């Protein structure tokens, strides 16, 4: 039952990644990212229960506080300071979603098929680890896709946050026994990274009057 719950919740990660990437309203994108982060914390807690590994509860709690509360607060704070509507991306919504879904499905299918070749221990070759590693690959692909197709600097930060969530899903699926100090360190580093990125984004807006990354050339000189 716990394994099925983990798999169903992890599948929602793909949905929330697509929504966070495609929302043209930045506050809604931030809210969707926050929902995804809470789902990740829940998956970590379920893994802790399934594996009888209390260290994963610390990882879950740290992820909830940092990724589910602090990072969304930072994102909302900068949205209020700058703007709430995304700079139009390279593609309109429908073609963008079709390509995004296709890329996510390819990543999911590849990781699902080759999961046994990726794991370090034989007991991690089954479910829910295989499903979660496939979801992690799909989320990573969507994060990269956002970086490649978005022109809004703030939305690129969202894409980096999605990439980081994909990394965490991969870690919990491929190496759940990593020492909790390393895991917590990975999570807390995200807060610092996002804060620095948002500071840069605000500087771009103040200097260029836009978050369109194609205008960054105006900052030269």
RAQUI-V745117 format. One record per pair of residues at least 12 apart in sequence whose C-alpha atoms are under 10 Angstrom apart, sorted by the first residue. I is the first residue (numbers start at 0). J is the second residue. Records with the same first field share a line. If there is no record, write none. Layout:
# RAQUI-V745117
I: J, J
This chain:
# RAQUI-V745117
0: 49
1: 42, 45, 46, 48, 49, 127
2: 42, 45, 46, 49, 126, 127, 128, 130
3: 126, 127, 130
4: 42, 45, 127
5: 38, 39, 41, 42, 43, 44, 45, 46, 49, 126, 127, 128, 130, 131
6: 42, 126, 127, 128, 129, 130, 131, 134
7: 42, 127, 130, 131
8: 35, 38, 39, 41, 42, 131
9: 35, 38, 39, 41, 42, 127, 130, 131, 132, 133, 134, 135, 168
10: 130, 131, 133, 134, 135, 137, 138
11: 34, 35, 38, 39, 134
12: 32, 34, 35, 36, 38, 39, 131, 134, 135, 137, 138, 161, 164, 165, 168
13: 35, 100, 103, 104, 107, 134, 135, 136, 137, 138, 139, 141, 165
14: 31, 35, 100, 138
15: 28, 30, 31, 32, 33, 34, 35, 36, 38, 138, 161
16: 28, 31, 32, 35, 99, 103, 137, 138, 139, 140, 141, 142, 145, 157, 158, 160, 161, 162, 164, 165
17: 31, 95, 96, 99, 100, 103, 138, 141, 142, 145, 161
18: 31, 32, 96
19: 31, 32, 33, 34, 35, 141, 142, 145, 154, 157, 158, 161
20: 32, 95, 96, 99, 141, 142, 144, 145, 146, 148, 149, 154, 155, 157, 158, 161
21: 85, 88, 91, 92, 93, 95, 96, 99, 145, 149, 154
22: 84, 85, 92, 154
23: 83, 84, 85, 86, 87, 88, 92, 154
24: 82, 83, 84, 85, 86
25: 74, 75, 78, 79, 82, 83, 84, 85, 86, 153, 154, 157
26: 71, 74, 75, 78, 79, 82, 83, 84, 85
27: 75, 83, 84
28: 71, 74, 75, 83, 85, 154, 157
29: 70, 71, 72, 73, 74, 75, 78, 154, 157
30: 67, 71, 72, 74, 75
31: 71
32: 66, 67, 70, 71, 74, 157, 158, 160, 161, 164
33: 63, 66, 67, 68, 69, 70, 71, 72, 74
34: 66, 67, 71
35: 66, 67, 161, 164
36: 62, 63, 64, 65, 66, 67, 68, 70, 71, 160, 161, 164
37: 59, 60, 62, 63, 64, 66, 67, 68
38: 59, 62, 63, 67
39: 59, 62, 63, 66, 67, 164, 165, 167, 168, 171
40: 55, 56, 57, 58, 59, 60, 61, 62, 63, 64, 66, 67
41: 56, 59, 60, 62, 63
42: 55, 59, 131, 168, 171
43: 55, 56, 57, 58, 59, 60, 62, 63, 167, 168, 171, 175
44: 56, 57, 58, 59, 60
45: 59
46: 59, 127, 128, 171, 172, 175
47: 59, 175
50: 175, 176
52: 175, 176
53: 179
54: 175, 176, 177, 178, 179, 180, 182, 183
55: 171, 175, 176, 177, 178, 179, 182, 183
56: 179
57: 179, 180, 182, 183
58: 178, 179, 180, 181, 182, 183, 184, 185, 186
59: 182, 183, 186
60: 183
61: 182, 183, 184, 186, 187
62: 164, 167, 182, 183, 185, 186, 187, 189
63: 186
64: 186, 187
65: 183, 186, 187, 188, 189, 190
66: 160, 164, 186, 187, 189, 190
69: 190, 194
70: 160, 189, 190, 191, 192, 193, 194
71: 190, 193
73: 190, 193, 194, 197
74: 153, 156, 157, 193, 194, 197
76: 197
77: 153, 194, 197, 198, 200, 201
78: 153, 197, 201
80: 201, 204
81: 153, 200, 201, 204, 205, 208, 209, 210
82: 153, 204, 209, 210
83: 153
84: 151
85: 149, 150, 151, 152, 153, 154, 210, 211
86: 149, 150, 151, 152, 153, 154, 209, 210, 211, 212
87: 149, 150, 151, 211
88: 145, 147, 148, 149, 150, 151, 154, 211
89: 147, 148, 149, 150
90: 148, 149
95: 144, 145, 148
98: 141, 144
99: 137, 140, 141, 142, 144, 145, 148
100: 137, 140, 141
101: 137, 141
102: 137, 138, 140, 141, 144
103: 133, 134, 135, 136, 137, 138, 139, 140, 141, 142, 144
104: 133, 134, 136, 137, 140, 141
105: 133, 136, 137, 140
106: 133, 134, 135, 136, 137, 138, 139, 140, 141
107: 130, 131, 132, 133, 134, 135, 136, 137, 138, 139, 140
108: 130, 133, 134, 136, 137
109: 133, 136, 137
110: 129, 130, 131, 132, 133, 134, 135, 136, 137
111: 128, 129, 130, 131, 132, 133, 134, 136
112: 129, 133
113: 129, 132, 133
114: 128, 129, 130, 131, 132, 133, 172, 173
115: 128, 129, 173
117: 129, 132, 173
118: 132, 172, 173, 174
119: 173, 174
120: 173, 174
123: 172, 173, 174, 175
124: 172, 173
126: 172
127: 172
128: 168, 169, 171, 172, 173, 174, 175
129: 169, 172, 173
130: 172
131: 165, 168, 169, 170, 171, 172, 173
132: 165, 166, 167, 168, 169, 170, 171, 172, 173
133: 165, 168, 169, 172
134: 165, 168, 169, 172
135: 161, 162, 163, 164, 165, 166, 167, 168, 169, 170, 171, 172
136: 162, 165, 166, 168, 169
137: 162, 165
138: 158, 161, 162, 163, 164, 165, 166, 168, 169
139: 158, 159, 160, 161, 162, 163, 164, 165, 166, 168, 169
140: 158, 161, 162, 165
141: 158, 159, 161, 162, 165
142: 155, 156, 157, 158, 159, 160, 161, 162, 163, 164, 165
143: 155, 158, 159, 161, 162
144: 158, 162
145: 157, 158, 159, 161, 162
146: 158, 159, 162
149: 211, 212
150: 210, 211, 212, 213, 214
151: 200, 209, 210, 211, 212, 213
152: 196, 197, 199, 200, 201, 203, 204, 209, 210, 211, 212, 213, 215
153: 196, 197, 199, 200, 201, 204, 210, 211, 212
154: 210, 211
155: 196, 200, 212
156: 192, 193, 196, 197, 200
157: 193
159: 189, 192, 193, 196
160: 189, 192, 193
163: 185, 186, 189
164: 186, 189
166: 185
167: 182, 185, 186
170: 182
200: 212
202: 218
203: 215, 217, 218
206: 218
